Every structure is written in C-alpha cells, then in structure tokens.
Amino acid sequence: MTEEEKKFLTDICFSIELIEDFTKDIVSFDNYINDYKTKSAVERHLAIVGEALNKFLKISAHTQIENTSEIISLRNRIIHSYDNIDDAIIWAVLTRHLLPLKKQIVLLLE
C-alpha cells in the first residue's frame, strides 16, 4: 500500500472516530435532529469520508469496500445539495453503516 493510499484511509478512519466522539451522548434520532452543532460536525466529516474514499478508489481501484457508491453519493448530496439532506438517512448511516465501514478501513490499514 502506498503512502497516499494510507493517508486517505487514515483520513477516513479519523473522521469516523470524530463522528463517534461527536455522537457518543446522542441517544436518539430526536436528540440528533435538535443538536445543530453535532449535525453540522457529523455532516462535515461524512463529506470528508466520502471525498477521501473517492480519492482512494481513484488510485486503488482494485480494493473492495462495501457501499462505496452510496458513501460518495452521500458526500455529493451533503456538499452540493445542502437543502436536500435527509436527517433520517444520516441517522441510519450513523447507527447502521459507520462501524462496519470503520472495521473495513482498519483491516485495510493493518
């Protein structure tokens, strides 16, 4: 693995860890949608995850990571269609998809 590939994977992992930290006290969807600072931070780092993944795949197309097109699409929606972000989708990503993605990234880094 090249240093550039490691950098993108490390950026993904770091952003996921920050999201986990931001949301550790958020116990419900209602808490999440009413915490604008946390929502903003989460969306920012989900955008970083999507961008880093996109750049990683451009230089490492042979690597298999689940849901890459959905992650990159979410990044594009956050960046280009801020007025069309569905909090329920973000919540589903946080509660169902972030930990499996982190596990895949950590395995790649090892």
Residue frames as qw, qx, qy, qz and C-alpha x, y, z in Angstrom:
[[0.000, 0.890, 0.456, 0.000, 0.00, 0.00, 0.00],
 [0.407, 0.482, -0.024, 0.775, 1.34, 3.41, -0.94],
 [0.204, -0.214, -0.444, 0.846, 1.68, 6.31, 1.48],
 [0.289, -0.053, -0.195, -0.936, -1.04, 8.18, -0.41],
 [0.592, -0.282, -0.675, -0.338, -3.44, 5.25, -0.04],
 [0.480, -0.296, -0.663, 0.493, -2.64, 5.05, 3.68],
 [0.023, -0.048, -0.179, 0.982, -3.26, 8.79, 4.03],
 [0.469, -0.187, -0.361, -0.784, -6.76, 8.56, 2.55],
 [0.658, -0.305, -0.686, -0.055, -7.65, 5.51, 4.66],
 [0.383, -0.200, -0.531, 0.729, -6.29, 7.22, 7.77],
 [0.170, -0.073, -0.018, -0.982, -8.36, 10.32, 6.99],
 [0.604, -0.280, -0.544, -0.511, -11.48, 8.14, 6.70],
 [0.628, -0.287, -0.668, 0.279, -10.75, 6.39, 9.97],
 [0.226, -0.087, -0.357, 0.902, -10.02, 9.66, 11.78],
 [0.340, -0.169, -0.180, -0.907, -13.24, 11.27, 10.55],
 [0.671, -0.321, -0.614, -0.263, -15.25, 8.23, 11.64],
 [0.526, -0.237, -0.599, 0.555, -13.63, 8.38, 15.08],
 [0.012, -0.020, 0.156, -0.988, -14.50, 12.07, 15.35],
 [0.532, -0.256, -0.408, -0.697, -18.11, 11.32, 14.37],
 [0.661, -0.304, -0.679, 0.100, -18.23, 8.61, 17.03],
 [0.337, -0.161, -0.454, 0.809, -16.94, 11.11, 19.58],
 [0.198, -0.127, -0.095, -0.967, -19.39, 13.83, 18.48],
 [0.645, -0.226, -0.398, -0.613, -22.35, 11.46, 18.79],
 [0.367, 0.036, -0.872, 0.321, -21.42, 9.44, 21.89],
 [0.100, 0.208, 0.627, -0.744, -24.01, 11.28, 24.02],
 [0.511, 0.133, -0.249, -0.812, -26.70, 11.35, 21.32],
 [0.320, -0.018, 0.918, -0.232, -29.13, 8.60, 22.32],
 [0.474, 0.537, 0.683, -0.143, -31.98, 9.12, 19.88],
 [0.370, 0.461, 0.492, 0.640, -32.90, 10.49, 16.49],
 [0.134, -0.922, -0.324, -0.163, -34.78, 13.36, 18.16],
 [0.531, -0.713, 0.108, 0.444, -31.65, 14.31, 20.12],
 [0.565, -0.010, 0.457, 0.687, -29.67, 14.25, 16.90],
 [0.244, 0.634, 0.494, 0.543, -32.01, 16.40, 14.81],
 [0.243, -0.941, -0.213, -0.103, -32.21, 19.04, 17.53],
 [0.593, -0.619, 0.206, 0.473, -28.44, 19.30, 18.04],
 [0.549, 0.835, 0.014, -0.026, -27.40, 21.57, 15.18],
 [0.090, -0.809, 0.576, 0.072, -23.75, 21.73, 16.17],
 [0.590, -0.199, 0.781, 0.055, -23.45, 17.94, 16.18],
 [0.718, 0.562, 0.408, -0.047, -25.37, 17.64, 12.90],
 [0.338, 0.910, -0.226, -0.085, -23.02, 20.14, 11.27],
 [0.251, -0.647, 0.718, 0.059, -19.91, 18.36, 12.54],
 [0.699, 0.066, 0.712, -0.016, -21.22, 14.94, 11.50],
 [0.658, 0.713, 0.233, -0.062, -22.13, 16.13, 8.01],
 [0.131, 0.884, -0.436, -0.107, -18.71, 17.77, 7.59],
 [0.324, -0.480, 0.814, 0.050, -16.89, 14.58, 8.48],
 [0.737, 0.310, 0.598, -0.058, -19.19, 12.36, 6.42],
 [0.522, 0.844, -0.057, -0.108, -18.27, 14.61, 3.49],
 [0.068, -0.740, 0.666, 0.067, -14.58, 14.07, 4.29],
 [0.635, -0.095, 0.766, -0.033, -15.16, 10.30, 4.43],
 [0.715, 0.584, 0.375, -0.081, -16.82, 10.39, 1.00],
 [0.345, 0.894, -0.274, -0.078, -14.14, 12.58, -0.54],
 [0.263, -0.610, 0.747, 0.029, -11.25, 10.56, 0.89],
 [0.712, 0.107, 0.692, -0.047, -12.90, 7.33, -0.26],
 [0.640, 0.749, 0.137, -0.101, -13.39, 8.74, -3.76],
 [0.167, 0.850, -0.498, -0.042, -9.72, 9.78, -3.96],
 [0.506, -0.378, 0.775, -0.035, -8.60, 6.44, -2.53],
 [0.772, 0.319, 0.545, -0.072, -10.57, 4.49, -5.14],
 [0.508, 0.841, -0.131, -0.135, -9.05, 6.53, -7.96],
 [0.151, 0.711, -0.685, 0.044, -5.59, 5.28, -7.04],
 [0.176, -0.196, 0.945, -0.192, -6.61, 1.88, -5.66],
 [0.651, 0.086, -0.235, -0.716, -9.49, 0.70, -7.84],
 [0.572, 0.085, -0.813, -0.070, -8.76, -2.96, -7.09],
 [0.025, 0.020, -0.765, 0.643, -9.65, -2.56, -3.39],
 [0.369, -0.479, -0.689, -0.398, -13.13, -3.67, -2.40],
 [0.033, 0.082, 0.549, -0.831, -15.00, -1.54, 0.14],
 [0.052, 0.544, 0.837, 0.037, -18.72, -2.03, 0.65],
 [0.045, 0.861, 0.484, -0.147, -21.22, 0.69, -0.32],
 [0.425, -0.220, 0.156, 0.864, -18.65, 2.95, -1.97],
 [0.057, 0.414, 0.491, 0.764, -21.08, 4.47, -4.46],
 [0.369, -0.772, -0.499, -0.135, -23.59, 5.22, -1.68],
 [0.542, -0.576, -0.152, 0.593, -20.90, 6.84, 0.50],
 [0.311, -0.037, 0.302, 0.901, -19.68, 9.01, -2.35],
 [0.106, -0.581, -0.578, -0.563, -23.28, 9.90, -3.31],
 [0.443, -0.771, -0.416, 0.191, -23.95, 10.96, 0.27],
 [0.460, -0.374, 0.056, 0.803, -20.86, 13.17, 0.15],
 [0.148, 0.245, 0.473, 0.833, -22.10, 14.76, -3.08],
 [0.270, -0.723, -0.568, -0.285, -25.53, 15.40, -1.59],
 [0.494, -0.683, -0.273, 0.464, -24.04, 16.99, 1.54],
 [0.384, -0.285, 0.204, 0.854, -21.75, 19.24, -0.50],
 [0.034, 0.088, 0.516, 0.851, -23.94, 20.13, -3.48],
 [0.406, -0.472, -0.547, -0.560, -27.48, 19.82, -2.18],
 [0.128, 0.082, -0.666, 0.731, -27.33, 21.04, 1.41],
 [0.475, -0.018, 0.172, -0.863, -31.03, 21.91, 1.33],
 [0.832, 0.062, -0.343, -0.432, -31.93, 18.32, 0.48],
 [0.230, 0.294, -0.872, 0.315, -30.18, 16.42, 3.28],
 [0.751, -0.388, -0.361, -0.394, -32.43, 13.88, 4.97],
 [0.280, -0.602, 0.601, -0.444, -31.61, 13.63, 8.67],
 [0.913, -0.107, 0.284, -0.274, -33.10, 10.13, 8.73],
 [0.860, 0.441, -0.206, 0.155, -30.57, 8.96, 6.15],
 [0.185, 0.673, -0.540, 0.470, -27.70, 10.49, 8.11],
 [0.615, -0.432, 0.475, -0.458, -29.03, 8.82, 11.28],
 [0.984, 0.116, 0.075, -0.110, -29.19, 5.46, 9.50],
 [0.628, 0.586, -0.399, 0.321, -25.61, 5.89, 8.37],
 [0.135, -0.633, 0.552, -0.526, -24.56, 6.68, 11.94],
 [0.697, -0.289, 0.484, -0.443, -26.40, 3.81, 13.56],
 [0.941, 0.161, 0.271, -0.122, -26.00, 1.07, 10.93],
 [0.806, 0.554, -0.004, 0.205, -23.21, 1.73, 8.49],
 [0.054, 0.903, -0.375, 0.203, -20.41, 3.70, 10.12],
 [0.615, -0.531, 0.578, -0.074, -19.00, 0.96, 12.35],
 [0.892, 0.198, 0.381, 0.141, -18.87, -1.68, 9.56],
 [0.519, 0.816, -0.087, 0.240, -17.09, 0.86, 7.33],
 [0.229, -0.835, 0.470, -0.171, -14.60, 1.63, 10.08],
 [0.816, -0.262, 0.515, 0.020, -13.88, -2.08, 10.53],
 [0.818, 0.494, 0.203, 0.213, -13.17, -2.46, 6.81],
 [0.261, 0.901, -0.227, 0.263, -10.86, 0.55, 6.80],
 [0.493, -0.694, 0.510, -0.119, -8.95, -0.63, 9.88],
 [0.896, 0.006, 0.430, 0.114, -8.44, -4.04, 8.26],
 [0.661, 0.698, 0.048, 0.272, -7.07, -2.39, 5.14],
 [0.018, -0.903, 0.347, -0.251, -4.69, -0.30, 7.22],
 [0.713, -0.490, 0.502, -0.022, -3.35, -3.39, 9.01]]
